[in-house]
Amino acid sequence: MNDHHPEDPLARYLADMLADDEGAVNETVEMMEAPVPVAPESTRVDRPSQVDWWGFGVAHLILVLPGEQVRSVTDEIPVGMDWLSDRLLQGRHRLQGESRVIVDPACLILPEAHRRSLPPLSERASGLVHLADGDLTLIAGSEPLPVSLEADEVRWRQEPGSRPWLAGTIMNRSMVVLDIPGLLAAIESQQGD
């Protein structure tokens, strides 16, 4: 574990994620064989396309994406979904006539012990982030909002490791910058398990 932040568990976790120590455990998320529910179409909220960075909460972290990787965001959650905590794939919904896969990023990013302490997904889901490429939609624990961020604030990951979705961290703001190709690869590998 990283000793730079011994008193702050979240800062330690962010530092450990970035360091991706050899001893780090690459947790596997158990996939359920239940049928994937289909939710009714949600209302899309248009956002200005000139936003450089989008941020949204997952537990006590803020996940950040470059604006060009976000197709749209909504602060509405599809009703009628059968939300299953600790399940990566939550089902599908329709956005402008297209079927989108809904993913709970907490299942990839947070350690299992921390996920167990979270409220049920039905209580913590507050918005959706629709990625620009592909059919993926991420569940947000807080309304997705534009984030003011300078690239030099980010401590960028130097080498790929066991967390392919991690591009970098912003320690003083408890933020994690997502690597979308890495996120997609991690989701695909979980689906294959």
C-alpha positions in Angstrom: 0.0 0.0 0.0 1.1 3.6 -0.6 2.5 5.4 2.5 2.1 8.9 1.2 -1.4 9.3 2.6 -1.6 6.9 5.7 -4.3 8.9 7.4 -6.7 9.2 4.4 -8.1 5.9 3.1 -9.5 7.4 -0.1 -6.2 9.2 -0.9 -4.4 5.9 -0.2 -6.8 4.1 -2.5 -6.3 6.6 -5.3 -2.6 6.4 -5.0 -2.6 2.6 -5.0 -4.8 2.6 -8.1 -2.4 4.8 -9.9 0.7 2.8 -8.7 -1.0 -0.5 -9.5 1.3 -2.4 -7.2 2.4 -5.8 -8.2 0.6 -7.1 -5.1 -2.7 -5.5 -6.0 -5.6 -7.9 -6.3 -7.5 -7.7 -9.6 -11.0 -8.5 -8.3 -13.4 -10.3 -10.5 -17.0 -9.2 -10.6 -19.3 -12.2 -10.6 -21.7 -12.0 -13.4 -25.3 -13.3 -12.9 -26.9 -15.4 -15.5 -30.3 -13.6 -15.1 -32.0 -12.2 -18.1 -31.1 -8.6 -18.9 -34.2 -6.4 -18.4 -35.2 -3.7 -20.9 -36.3 -0.4 -19.5 -38.6 2.2 -21.2 -36.9 5.1 -23.1 -35.5 7.8 -20.8 -35.6 11.5 -21.4 -32.4 12.9 -22.9 -31.1 16.1 -21.4 -29.1 18.1 -24.0 -25.8 19.5 -22.7 -23.5 22.0 -24.4 -21.1 20.2 -26.7 -18.2 22.5 -25.8 -17.8 21.0 -22.3 -14.2 19.8 -21.9 -14.7 17.4 -19.0 -17.7 15.7 -17.5 -17.7 14.4 -13.9 -20.1 12.2 -12.0 -20.0 10.5 -8.6 -19.5 6.8 -7.8 -19.5 6.3 -4.1 -16.9 8.9 -2.7 -15.1 9.2 -6.0 -15.7 11.6 -8.9 -15.2 9.9 -12.3 -14.1 12.2 -15.0 -14.4 11.8 -18.8 -13.2 14.1 -21.6 -16.1 15.9 -23.2 -15.6 14.4 -26.6 -16.2 10.9 -25.2 -19.7 11.8 -23.9 -22.6 11.7 -26.3 -25.1 13.0 -23.8 -26.1 12.9 -20.1 -29.4 12.6 -18.3 -30.4 13.2 -14.7 -33.3 10.8 -15.1 -33.1 7.1 -14.4 -35.2 4.7 -16.4 -38.3 3.7 -14.4 -39.3 0.1 -14.3 -35.7 -1.2 -14.2 -35.0 -4.1 -11.9 -31.8 -2.6 -10.3 -29.4 -5.3 -9.0 -26.7 -4.1 -6.7 -23.2 -5.6 -7.3 -24.1 -6.5 -10.9 -22.0 -4.9 -13.7 -24.5 -5.1 -16.5 -27.9 -3.6 -15.5 -29.8 -4.0 -18.7 -30.7 -2.0 -21.7 -32.7 1.2 -22.4 -33.5 3.3 -25.4 -31.9 6.6 -26.3 -33.2 8.3 -29.4 -34.4 5.0 -30.8 -31.1 3.2 -30.0 -30.7 0.4 -27.5 -28.0 1.2 -24.9 -26.3 -1.1 -22.4 -26.5 0.2 -18.8 -23.4 -0.4 -16.7 -22.7 0.2 -13.0 -19.1 1.4 -12.9 -18.9 0.8 -9.1 -18.7 -2.9 -10.0 -15.4 -2.4 -11.8 -13.8 0.5 -9.8 -14.6 -0.1 -6.2 -13.2 -2.9 -4.0 -15.8 -5.6 -3.2 -15.8 -4.7 0.6 -16.6 -1.1 -0.3 -19.4 -2.0 -2.8 -21.1 -4.1 -0.1 -21.3 -1.0 2.2 -23.1 1.1 -0.5 -26.8 1.7 -0.5 -28.8 -0.3 -3.0 -28.3 0.8 -6.6 -32.0 1.9 -6.8 -31.2 4.5 -4.1 -27.8 5.7 -5.4 -28.4 6.0 -9.1 -28.9 9.7 -10.0 -28.1 10.0 -13.6 -26.8 8.4 -16.8 -23.7 9.2 -18.9 -24.1 8.0 -22.5 -20.7 7.4 -24.1 -20.1 8.7 -27.6 -18.6 5.5 -29.1 -20.6 2.3 -28.9 -23.8 1.6 -27.0 -22.6 2.0 -23.4 -24.3 4.1 -20.7 -22.7 4.5 -17.2 -24.8 4.9 -14.1 -23.9 8.0 -12.1 -24.3 8.3 -8.3 -24.7 12.0 -8.7 -26.0 14.2 -11.5 -23.4 14.4 -14.3 -22.0 17.9 -14.5 -19.3 19.8 -16.3 -16.0 19.8 -14.4 -13.3 22.6 -14.6 -10.0 20.7 -14.9 -6.5 21.5 -16.3 -4.6 18.6 -17.7 -1.6 19.4 -15.5 -3.7 18.7 -12.4 -4.0 15.0 -13.5 -1.4 12.5 -12.4 -1.4 10.4 -15.5 -0.9 6.7 -15.5 2.5 5.8 -17.0 2.1 2.1 -17.6 -1.0 -0.1 -18.2 -1.8 -2.4 -15.3 -4.6 -4.4 -13.7 -7.0 -1.4 -13.9 -7.3 -0.7 -17.6 -10.1 1.8 -17.1 -7.7 4.1 -15.1 -6.1 7.0 -17.1 -5.1 9.1 -14.1 -6.1 10.6 -10.8 -6.5 14.0 -9.3 -5.6 13.3 -5.7 -6.7 16.6 -4.0 -10.1 16.4 -5.6 -10.8 12.7 -5.2 -11.2 12.3 -9.0 -10.4 9.4 -11.3 -10.0 10.1 -15.0 -11.4 7.2 -17.0 -9.7 5.6 -20.0 -12.7 4.7 -22.2 -11.0 2.1 -24.4 -9.7 0.5 -21.2 -13.1 0.6 -19.6 -14.7 -1.1 -22.6 -12.0 -3.8 -22.5 -12.6 -4.4 -18.8 -16.3 -4.7 -19.3 -15.8 -7.1 -22.2 -13.5 -9.2 -20.1 -16.0 -9.3 -17.3 -18.7 -10.4 -19.7 -16.5 -13.3 -20.9 -16.0 -14.6 -17.3 
